[in-house]
Amino acid sequence: MEQKQKTIDSKYIQQHLANERTFLAWIRTAIAIIGVGFLVSNLHENMEPNLSQTSDYLANIIGITSVGVGIMTIIMATIAYLRKYKAINDQTFRTPKITVITLGIFVIVIAFIFGIYFVLM
């Protein structure tokens, strides 16, 4: 009977599965961020056509920024996943503080612009 050799990945299977769940959570977050951009743009277009140019501008900024941040979130999540994959196997894992802080700042900026948009409407 043939005996299969264990891989490095199988040695740390719980950590790799957690890494995959985290990656998928970031992807869901990115989809939600992109969805907010489309939602604001579509709602704005369906409202009265006589809204101010400022609200038109802010709606466009929210839409474009949301899509950009969503795409950036997917890129950063993929890079973080691959780095964690290697770090888990090498036992050199470190928390990705910069990634989390950067994405948090971008989401706060979108929320701030979103707030200004609703105040000016």
N, C-alpha and C positions, 0 to 999 in steps of 0.2 A: 504494500500500500504506500502510495506516494505521500510524503509529508510536505506541507506547504510551509515556506519560510515566512516568518513574520516580518512586516515592513516597519520602517520607522513611523509611518503614519498610523499604523494599527496600535502602536505603543501609546499614542496620545489621542486615541479616537474621541474621547469625550471633549477634549479641547478643540479638535478639528470640527466636530459637529457644532459646538458652540460658536466657533468662528463662522461657520456657514449660516447659522441662524442670525447672527449679527449682520452679516453681509445682506441677507434677504430683508432684514428689518430696515437697513439703510436704503435698499432699493425701493421698498414700500414708501419710505419717507420721501424719496426723490420723486416718485410718481405723485404723491400727494402735493408736493410743492409745485410741480408742473401743473397739476390739476387746478390749483388755486389761481395760477396765472391765466389759464384758459377760462376759468369761471369768471374772474374779474373782467376780462376782455369781452366775453360773451354777454355778461350782464350789462356792461356799459353800452355795448352796441344795441341792445334791446330796449334800453331806456329812451327817454325823450331825446330826439335828435338835436335839441337846442341847448344841450349842456355846454358849459364853458369849455374854452380851449385848454384851460388848466386841467380840468378833470379828464379831458381826452388825453392829454399828455401824461398825466399820472397813471391812467388806466393802461396806456401803452407801456410805460416804464415798469409797472407791476407785472404785466404779462411777460415782457421780454426778460426782466430780471428773474422772475420765477422759473422760466424755462432754463435760463442760463445757470441758475443755482441748482436746479434739479439735475441738469447734465453734469455740472461740476460735482454734485453729490455722488452720482453714479461713478464718475472717474475716481474720486477720492476713496469711495468705498471699495472699489476694485483694487486699487493700489494698497489700501490698508489690509484687505483680505489676503493678498499675496504676500505682503510683508509679515503678517501674523502667521500665515501658514509656515513660512520659513523659520520664523522666530520660535514657534511652538516646537518644531523638530530640533532646532538648535538649542532649545531651552534658554533663549535670550529675550523672551517676551517683555515688552514695555508698553505701557498704556499710551495710546495715540492722542495725547492731550491737544496738540496743535490742530489736528484734524477736527476734533470735536469743537474746540473754541472757534475756529475759522467758520465752520458751518453754522454754529450758533449765532455768530455775529451777522452772517448773511441773512439768516432767517429773521433776526431782529430788525435789520434794515428794511426787509420787505414788509414786515409788520408795521413799521413806522410809516413807510410810504403809503401803505394800505390805510392806516389811520388818517393820514392827511387827506387822502382821496375822499374818504367818507365825510370828513369835516367840511371839505370844499363843495361837496355835492349839494 
